[in-house]
Amino acid sequence: MSYLITGLGNIGSEYKGTRHNIGFTVLDAWALSQKTTFSTLRYGSMAQVRYAGKTIWLLKPSTYVNLSGKAVRYWMREERIPIEKIIIVLDDVALPFGNIRMRAKGSDGGHNGLKHITYMLQTQDYARLRIGVGNDFPKGYRADYVLSSWKKEEEKELPFLCHRAIDALQLFIRHGVDRAMNVVNIDPKPVSENHED
């Protein structure tokens, strides 16, 4: 049984290390921990890892965030992965930095990546892991904020945040979205409060 985990982000060196690319950052961390690398394929870069006896495809779309649905739909069909075996990893300005939330389905919440995935799949019924990037920006500057780089103190926390996100994704694979949500969503503390200095 295969799973497709899609991290949202924009390709190009100018976007590396920005808040909008947290989906890429999480997938890069997982691939690195498994000593595997990404290959450039149609509509994106893919890496394969094994977990709990399952084949996990890690997908970083090359279509830019706003057209992410093209890559998700293509690779779901190519690998014959049912919708209950996919999950999208994305940034969320509605959550404080370091908080994560898993959802089984729902609206796009104003996120253009989710909007396009919903349009291409013709359903909102797919899991997503939202990663809080904070909302320290004046009204009307959301786009500038998510495309900006992390603050130094946030950058120090990123490895811990990625670790928690990978744990959440592994729970999704092992137990399904409902049980995983019960664990992931129960602890509201930001990442900085979940490890010792």
C-alpha positions in Angstrom: 0.0 0.0 0.0 1.4 3.4 -1.1 0.9 6.8 0.4 1.4 10.2 -1.2 2.6 13.0 1.1 2.8 16.4 -0.7 4.6 19.3 0.8 3.6 22.7 -0.6 6.1 25.3 -1.6 7.7 27.2 -4.5 10.7 26.1 -6.5 13.6 28.4 -6.9 16.4 29.5 -4.6 14.7 32.8 -3.9 11.9 30.9 -2.1 14.1 28.5 -0.1 13.8 29.0 3.6 10.6 31.0 3.4 7.5 30.4 5.5 5.4 29.4 2.4 7.9 26.5 1.8 7.5 24.8 5.2 5.9 21.8 3.3 9.2 21.4 1.3 11.2 21.8 4.5 9.4 19.0 6.3 9.7 16.6 3.4 13.4 17.5 2.9 14.0 16.7 6.6 12.3 13.3 6.3 14.2 12.3 3.2 17.5 13.4 4.8 16.7 11.3 7.9 16.2 8.3 5.7 19.3 9.1 3.6 17.3 9.3 0.4 17.2 12.0 -2.3 14.7 13.6 -4.5 14.5 13.0 -8.2 13.1 15.5 -10.7 10.0 13.9 -12.3 6.9 15.2 -14.0 5.3 18.1 -12.1 7.7 17.8 -9.2 10.5 16.2 -7.3 9.9 12.8 -5.7 11.6 10.8 -3.0 10.6 7.3 -1.7 10.8 6.2 1.9 9.6 3.1 3.7 7.7 3.3 7.0 5.6 0.7 8.8 6.0 -1.7 5.9 4.4 0.9 3.5 5.9 2.8 0.5 5.7 6.5 1.1 6.1 8.9 -1.9 7.2 12.4 -0.8 6.2 15.0 -3.5 7.4 18.6 -3.8 5.4 20.0 -6.8 7.4 22.1 -9.3 4.2 23.9 -10.4 4.4 26.7 -7.7 2.0 26.7 -4.8 -1.0 28.1 -6.7 -1.0 25.2 -9.2 -0.2 22.3 -6.8 -3.2 20.3 -7.7 -1.7 19.4 -11.1 1.1 17.4 -9.4 -1.2 15.9 -6.7 -3.7 14.6 -9.2 -1.1 13.3 -11.7 0.8 11.3 -9.1 -2.3 10.0 -7.4 -3.3 8.5 -10.7 0.1 7.4 -11.7 0.7 5.5 -8.5 -3.0 4.6 -8.0 -3.1 6.1 -4.6 -6.6 6.5 -3.1 -7.6 9.8 -1.7 -7.6 8.5 1.9 -3.9 7.7 1.5 -2.8 11.3 0.7 -2.0 14.2 2.9 -0.9 17.8 2.2 1.6 19.6 4.3 1.3 23.4 4.2 1.8 26.7 6.0 -1.0 28.3 8.0 -0.9 31.9 9.1 -4.0 31.3 11.4 -1.8 29.2 13.7 1.0 30.5 16.0 4.5 29.6 14.9 5.2 26.0 15.9 1.7 24.8 16.3 0.5 22.0 14.0 -3.0 20.8 13.2 -4.3 17.8 11.2 -7.6 17.9 9.4 -9.4 15.0 7.6 -11.0 17.5 5.2 -12.3 21.0 5.0 -12.1 24.4 3.3 -9.0 25.8 1.8 -8.9 28.6 4.4 -7.7 31.1 1.9 -4.7 29.0 0.9 -4.2 29.1 -2.8 -2.4 25.7 -2.9 -5.3 23.9 -1.2 -7.8 25.8 -3.4 -6.2 24.4 -6.5 -5.9 20.9 -5.1 -9.6 20.9 -4.3 -10.4 22.2 -7.8 -8.3 19.5 -9.5 -9.5 16.7 -7.3 -13.1 18.0 -7.2 -13.4 17.3 -3.5 -12.3 18.7 -0.1 -12.2 15.3 1.4 -8.4 14.9 1.7 -6.2 15.1 4.8 -4.0 18.1 5.5 -1.3 18.9 8.1 -1.3 22.6 8.7 1.9 24.1 10.2 1.7 27.4 12.0 3.9 30.1 10.7 2.5 33.0 12.7 0.8 36.1 11.5 3.1 39.0 12.5 2.2 41.2 9.5 0.0 44.3 8.9 -3.3 44.0 7.1 -2.9 43.5 3.4 0.7 42.1 3.7 -0.1 38.4 4.0 1.6 37.5 0.7 4.8 39.4 1.6 4.9 37.7 5.0 4.6 34.1 3.9 7.2 34.7 1.2 9.6 36.1 3.7 12.4 34.3 5.5 12.2 33.0 9.1 13.5 35.0 12.0 16.7 33.8 13.6 14.9 32.5 16.7 12.3 30.7 14.5 15.1 29.1 12.4 16.6 27.5 15.5 13.2 25.9 16.2 12.7 24.5 12.7 14.4 21.1 13.3 12.1 20.5 16.2 9.1 21.6 14.3 10.0 19.3 11.4 10.4 16.4 13.8 7.0 16.9 15.2 5.5 17.2 11.7 7.1 13.9 10.6 5.8 12.2 13.8 2.3 13.4 12.9 2.6 12.1 9.3 3.8 8.8 10.6 0.8 8.6 12.9 -1.4 9.3 9.9 0.2 6.3 8.1 0.1 3.9 11.0 -3.3 4.7 12.4 -5.3 6.7 9.8 -6.4 10.4 10.0 -9.0 10.2 12.8 -6.7 8.5 15.3 -3.8 10.7 14.3 -5.9 13.8 14.7 -6.7 12.8 18.3 -3.0 12.8 19.1 -1.7 15.6 17.0 -4.4 18.2 17.8 -4.5 17.6 21.6 -1.4 19.5 22.4 -1.8 23.3 21.6 1.7 24.2 22.7 4.2 25.7 20.2 7.2 23.7 19.4 9.5 25.8 21.6 7.6 24.6 24.7 8.1 20.9 23.8 11.8 20.5 24.1 14.5 21.4 26.6 17.1 24.0 25.7 
